[in-house]
Amino acid sequence: MLITCPYCGPRDVSEFAYQGDGNRTRPDPASTDGDAWHAYVYERLNPAGPHNEIWQHAGGCRAHLAVIRDTVTHEVSSVRFARDHGAPAHVRRKSGAKA
Amino acid sequence: MSPRRTPSGGRIDRLRTIRFTFDGVAYTGHQGDTLASALLANGVSLLGRSFKYHRPRGVLTAGVDEPNALVTVLRGDVREPNLPATMVEIYDGLVAVSQNRFPSLNYDVSAVNQLGGKVLSAGFYYKTFMGPVIGPLKGTRFWMMCEHFIRRAAGLGRAGQAPDTSRYERMNAFCDLLVVGSGPAGLSAAREAATSGKRVILAELDPQFGGSANWSGETIDGEPASAWTADIIGELKEHANVRLLKRTTVWGYYDGNTLAALERVSDHKAAAAKGAPRHRHWVIRAETVVLATGAFERPLVFPGNDRPGVMMAAAAMRYANQFGVLPGETIAVVTNNDSAYRAAAALNKAGATIVAIADLRPEISDDCRNLARECGAELLVGHAIIGTEGGKSLKGVKVAHFDAASGVLAGEARNIQAECLIMSGGWSPTVHLASQAGARPVWDAELQAFLPPEPDKGWLGAGAFKGSFSTAECIVEGFVAGRQAAGLAQIEVETRPHIEPAALDPRPAPVFEIKAKGKSFVDFQHDVTADDVRLAHLEGFVSVEHLKRYTTLGMATDQGKGSNVPGLAIMAEAVGKPIPEVGTTRFRPPFAPVSVGALAAERFGDLKPERLTPMHDWHIENDATMYPAGLWFRPMIYGDPGETVEQAYVREARTTREAAGIVDVSTLGKIAVQGPDAAEFLDRVYSNVFSTLPVGKARYGLMLREDGMVFDDGTTWRLGDNDFLMTTTTANAGKVMQHLEYFLDVVWPDLKVHVTSVTDQWAGAAIGGPKAREILASCVTGTKVDNEALPFMGIVHGDIAGAPVMICRLSFSGEMAFEVYSGAGHGMHVWEALVEAGKPFGMVPYGLEALGTMRIEKGHVTGAEIDGRTTARDLHLGWMLSKKKPFIGSAMMDREGLTAPERLELVGLVSLDNRPLNGGAHIVLEADPENPHGSLGHITAACFSPMLGKYIALALVSAGKSRHGKRAQVSDPLRNRFGPVEIVSHHFFDPEGKRMHG
């Protein structure tokens, strides 16, 4: 699997560290909405198909990247700087619902 | 002596004789021989014993699909088991031995297992060794007792004990086009792509390029196929953009068109050439892959089909045409398709007598009739082989009338004498790599085979891999695939290559098994019979995946290359479904066994890098016992001769508390946090406030995780308005760095802050003790170090022995203490100056043990207490949780479960029986060694306290603070340590902190 780092070019996945589900937005720091914090800290999407993910080019420029990767085929269809493009809005699920 | 060398022919070098031994007997062969061909040429037909029944086995195939003839090759003490003799090239001095036999291949006592055939069916071990439900051998114990004996009786070769002395290496390669297989299709593809200038890699698993051209006996446009091959190889060698890899098995097809291949560089030689590895592991990234991997001929399933002397038809032809070896003088044939006729003709031409051809089909073509007549064979159309005779080598076969439509046998069986029986059950394209890449093979009823689906964007196919079995089609398809992969426009092929002799009809009759009395093998290597497959169905296994696991069909080292389709066909018949509905299993890497050494290549031994502080050599010279801390090495003690570890750390700690001590703290993580928003950033990541910290002061900080648990602690120094130096624990330096980077990059990209790891740029020495200030004053220039200039948590800059230093007055030991930082290059110089300055005051160096002892006495926490399950309040650090601002973890830290009164809290323990306490021991109210239960918590760190004169410990105990002054017991059944303790405050020593505030 290759990830094309916008700085460093196509690099082997072994240079990158997975930093989790990219479909999460951190609640406002002062927020006391327990459900929102719970969703942010614990809930992860686990789709079979394209998935928004955060990867860090840990063995390279150390930038965090917003990557869209197909979890079935490992096809990487988009790589952008997480800094510029952020993570897409968190998709909230009803409690108890399956992903 | 049935098999023998032909007087002429073959592609071996008859002028070069090679000597080798098999089971201790010396033989000779020729350059170009495999171990299988050389043994056959010497009349050896018994090469191994089977996995379960210990049946005698010979050579079945001539290639990588060989299930029977597995041998062990010895090189000195190094043994490599389970090598197919068909893949072992002989060299002078080769030593090979047979496997799975005792005492010898000819007289194997375990062959008695054959008599128990009905009992030793699929699942036998699972069913038999379930064990009683009660008693001493209940559950799996009986199985575990028997397993030892079963493992000895079953199985393949024995792994060696001696270390592998060979060298392996690993290569990365990038290409536009990887061609897998160098038969006519692969060569044709490579040639087209090579002329386009594209980077081409051609990989061939055999020792020579050409594939079937080496043994087909065909002519291509009038010249022998082998000469056609040589021309193309010669042409390809001229291209700088082409890499030719022979003896290279492409065994894995991974995502992103990354392929793994194993090149056997030196296995065919007595010794590797200078500088050459034994194997080379290739990781190939290819834009496009052309799969020209050919097809495997599949065996027919009938009683006795595993007897030595029974061989695949194409393999027999290959032995005759490529190696000049006849697998027998008198040969019988059984087939369900035309291809075996070509083999019969080739064997006849090489000197064998074809006694009979039993064709399972009711009718055959004129082409076949002519071929049978030309080789003088008795043609038995609508006949089947229903048994084989002979012991360890074939003597004859039994033939009966057979109706292909119903599978019914009729009439009297007839005996025909033959030394060899060649069989063909049709062909299975080698779709393994495509299947690994995710392609689902499609059943083709015409060819009775699984074919690859339409290619995806990563690969193209050509030749027999696609079910195109004529050489002319192979060449044309390779041409098309090569041009397509190279991005060249397709051009009309004006004249198809002219192949002699003309291709036969590749379509077999849909017959996989001849049902008659006796063991009919489907998977030869794992001794799986047709009855085992039916038994699995009877016992309720319907899915082909379950069938595979229950019977182990296709799970041997040959991965079912020949057995897969016959096994499915028999299952499909039992289930009453057509084959495509039963489905096939997905092939997984590796296509063929891979040496672990090649995967490891040069990466073996201790792979961890070692991190050494600038003062490392000094520690070694001063008799420090070094201790690994993560990747770092730190002094554990500086032991005097004759001292125990405990005596050494007690001496070091006591001297530090009475005079002074010095410790290397260079391993602490250090991160420069800089920028206009640095203070704001620290307020967000630390639980306490840093924006109020004045320049020139340091503060102890606590970080939580998002979930509210404690993450790390350390001091952070404000060196300027926008310039902080953060320290972390040694163990968490990397994690904290990553944590900071994540928040700056992903969560708060608006903050103008830059973080830089400077751990390796600073050397640190901490000196502590009542004399510490005097020592410092005696060697520091450029600044005062008195209480006014350097108050608690103050920072000054000065020089020691001419080197600039930065000094912060902070204490981990609880003493009046200072951390002295210098540039890493000055670390040793400053350290030596400090040690020298300390001599008049009786200062000692101390290690991790004394450091740990002093911190336990003070009740300071480290990673043992910050274990990911403790909150700040659990550790009595609740005072560090700011109420004035949100910070990472503040939203989650007050959840119900994290504030429950029964949570484990940090306490101190004093041993009441004057015996040492152990980390990990449980705390209970009443200790019961027979039935340990009721844990209240556990010990996190323990030591002998020189200041208290007692064995003490820190522990996490449920509702710990409320138990202060109460007695409890330690319960440590593994180390058999039980005894009374008193629960006390974790502040054992100087709870008011008078000493460090001085």
Chai-1 contact restraints between the chains, C-beta under 6 A:
chainA,res_idxA,chainB,res_idxB,connection_type,confidence,min_distance_angstrom,max_distance_angstrom,comment,restraint_id
A,M1,B,D255,contact,1.0,0.0,6.0,A-B,restraint_1
A,M1,B,G256,contact,1.0,0.0,6.0,A-B,restraint_2
A,L2,B,G256,contact,1.0,0.0,6.0,A-B,restraint_3
A,R26,B,V747,contact,1.0,0.0,6.0,A-B,restraint_4
A,P29,B,P886,contact,1.0,0.0,6.0,A-B,restraint_5
A,A30,B,P886,contact,1.0,0.0,6.0,A-B,restraint_6
A,W37,B,A891,contact,1.0,0.0,6.0,A-B,restraint_7
A,W37,B,M892,contact,1.0,0.0,6.0,A-B,restraint_8
A,V41,B,E706,contact,1.0,0.0,6.0,A-B,restraint_9
A,V41,B,D707,contact,1.0,0.0,6.0,A-B,restraint_10
A,H64,B,D745,contact,1.0,0.0,6.0,A-B,restraint_11
A,H64,B,V746,contact,1.0,0.0,6.0,A-B,restraint_12
A,H74,B,D255,contact,1.0,0.0,6.0,A-B,restraint_13
A,A82,B,D745,contact,1.0,0.0,6.0,A-B,restraint_14
A,A82,B,V746,contact,1.0,0.0,6.0,A-B,restraint_15
A,R83,B,D745,contact,1.0,0.0,6.0,A-B,restraint_16
A,R83,B,P749,contact,1.0,0.0,6.0,A-B,restraint_17
